[in-house]
Amino acid sequence: MKKYFNDFLLMLQFLTRIPINISLNCDRENFRRGALFLPVVGFIIGGIQWVIYYLLHRVMPSSIISIFAVLIGAMVTGALHIDGLGDTCDGFYAFKGKERIIEIMKDSRIGSFGAIAIVMDLLLKVAAIAALIDYRRPAAIIAAVVIGRFSIVFMSFISKPAKSSGSGNLFIGNMNKAIVLVSAVLTILICSLLLGVKASAVVFIGTLILTFLISKYSESKIDGATGDILGANNELAEILALVLVIAMINL
């Protein structure tokens, strides 16, 4: 039991800015087991965003609340996945050739494609969360973050590393069927409680399809996936989840 608690804290320490100032075991096995808890990490991050909604919904319009919710999400994660989206778009759309794409993705500077991707990411999240607040479905804020973290597990399972080293390789190619299955069950249970079974099923299946397509697209570009692509997929999965819930409300 102690090793699983270590691995849970490791995921919080690695993927968020929540202060966990203790020394933890952090080899590949710890990251593999820790992936079980990514939906729970998503629940914590999304829960913090939901608390912002709860504290402000009586005194602020949805447009302002959604901005604060997205902002706090970026602060809690250190904008880790947003940065991955920007780096991925810079590399994929500014240059051709695997080595050059990976080189650009490593560059800390942001290019035009990365800037556009980040701006659109934030705008879509803000607009979608505002709509869900107006539709009285704020629980979708949490569900979207949970499904985004599961997409990291699934992509890590179906993809191969594009680089010989890198933080993404702690996940990519390091998953097994049992880890993915348990993570999927946790994700479905949490999302079903938050969204209902039908909406949860639609969002989950949509995420699987999106992640599979992005994995194949990444493979065509750089023969695999990197940590930046895991982050990019997370962001796109969150947006897809929010949009699908809105679409189902309006059907």
N, C-alpha and C positions, 0 to 999 in steps of 0.2 A: 504493500500500500504506500509505503514511504517513497518508493521510486516513482510512482504515478503522481504523487503530490509534487515531487521535484520537477517532473516533466511538465506538469500544468503550470507551475510557477515559471519554468523556463520559457514557455510560450508567451506568457504575459510579459516577461522581461525582454524577450526578443522582438515581439511584435507591437508593443505599446510603450508609452512613456510612464506608465504607472510605476512609481518608485518601489522596486523590490531589490533592496541593496544587500543581497546575500549571495554567497558563492554557491553555484549549482553545478551538478554534473551536466555536461553539455556535449557528449559525443553523438555520433550519428544515430545510435540506438535511442538515445534520449529524445532526439528530434522526431524519430519515427513514432515512438509511443506518444510523444507530446502532440502529434498531429490529431490524435483522438480528441483532444480538447479544443481544437480550433473553433468548432461551433459554439462552445462555451465562452471562449474568448470573445467571439463575435457578439454573443448575448451580453457580455459585460460592457463592451464598447457601445453597442446599440442601446443598452439600458441607460448608460450615462447620457446619451443623446435624448432618449425618451424623457429622462428627468428634466432636462432643459425645457422640453415641451410642457411637461406637467407644471413646472414652476412659473412659466410665462403665459400659458394659454388663456388665462383670465384677464391679462392686462396688456397683451401684445397681439397684433394681427398675425395671421399665419405666415405671411411673407417675411416678417422679421424673425419669428421663431425659427423658421426653416434655415435662415442664414446662420443663426446662433448654433443650431443643431449640427449643421455641416461644419462649422468652424470648430466646435468642441470635438467632433469626430477627428478632424485633422490634427488637432492639438494632442489628443490622447494617443494617436498612432504615430505622431511625428511626421505626418503626411507621407509615410513610408510607401504606401501603395499608389498614392497620387503621383509621387515622384517616379515610380516605376512606369506608370502610364505615360508620363511625359518622355522619359528616356526611350521607351519602346517606340513611340510614334516618331521621335527624332531619328532613331536608327532605321526603322523600317521604311520610312517615306522620304528620307533625305538622301540616302545613298544605296548603292547596290553592291552585293558581294558580302559573304558572311563575315569575313574578318573586319571589313570596314564598318559594317553595321554594329558588330559587337564593340568595336573601338568607340564609336559614337555613343552607344548606350552607356559606356563607362564614363564618358565625359560629364563632369558635374555641371557644365554650362547648359543652358536650355536654348533650344532652337525654335524656329517658327512653328514647326509641326507639334512639338512638345507643348509650346505655349497655348496653341489653339486647343489641343486635346485637354489640357488641364482646365482651361476656361470653360469649355463645353461640359466637362465632367462636373464641375462645381455648379454651373447654371442648371444642368439637368437635375442634379440632386436637390438643389434649392427649390426649383419649380415643382418637382414631384412630391417632395415632403410637404410643401405648402398645400398642394392639392389634397394629399392624404389627410392632413389636419382638417381641411375644410370638409372632407367626406367623413370625418370622425373615425378614421382608421389609423390612428397614430402608432398602433402596435406594429404596423408594417415597417416603421423605421427600424425597429429591432430585428425583425425577420430578414430584412434586406442585408443587414450586416452579418447575420448568422449564415445566410446562404452564400455571401461573398467569401467568408472564411472556408466554408466547405469546398468552394470551387478551387481553392488553393490545394486542398488535399487531392481532389479528383484530377486536377491537371498534373500534379506531381506524380500521380500513379500512371497516367496514360502517356506521359511525355518522357523524353530522354534528355539528359543534360546537353546543352549546346556548347558548354565550355568544360574544360578539364577541372576547373576550380571556380569557386565563387559561393557566396552564402546561399544562393538558390539551390545548390547541390546538396544542402542539408535536407532538403525536401524532395527535389526532383530525382526520381529513380530510387528513392529510399522508402517508398510506401509498399504495403502489401494489401492483399484483398481484405484481410481481417480489419486492418486499420480503416480502410475506405468504408467498409460495411458498417462498422460501429459509428464512425463519423457521420455517415449518411443517416443512420437510424436516429442519432441525436438531433441532427438537423431537421429531419422530418417531424420528430416529436415536438421540438420547440416551435417550428413554423406552424404546425397544425394547431397548437395551443393558441398561437398569436393570430393566425389568419383563418383558421378552419381547414378542414381536410382537403376540400376541393381546390381552394386557392393555393394551398401549400403544395399540392401535387403538380399544379400547373407551373408554379414558380420553380419547383425542384427539377422537373423535366426540362423546362426552358433553360435552366442553368447547365444541366448536363449537355444539352445540344450546343449551347454557346461555347462552353469550355472545350468540347471536342473540336469544334470548328476553329477556334483560336489556336488550339494545340496543333492542328494540321497546318494552319496558315503559318505559324511560327516555324514548324518543321520545314516548310517550303522555303522559308527565308534564311534560316540559320541552322537547319538540321536539328532542331530541338528547342528547349525552353531555358530561360534564365530566371533569376530572381525578379528582375524587372518585369518580365512577362507574367509571372505569377501575380505581381502587384497590379499590372494592367488588367488582367483577367478578373481580379477581385473587384476592381472599380466598375468594370462593365457588367459584371454579374449583379452588383448592388443596384445599378441603374435599371437593368432588365427586370429585376425583382420588383422595384418600385413601380415601373411602368406597367408591368403585367397586372399588378394588383389594381392599379387605376383603371386599366382596360376592363378587368372583370367587374369592377363596380359599375361601369357604364354599359355593360352588355345587357 
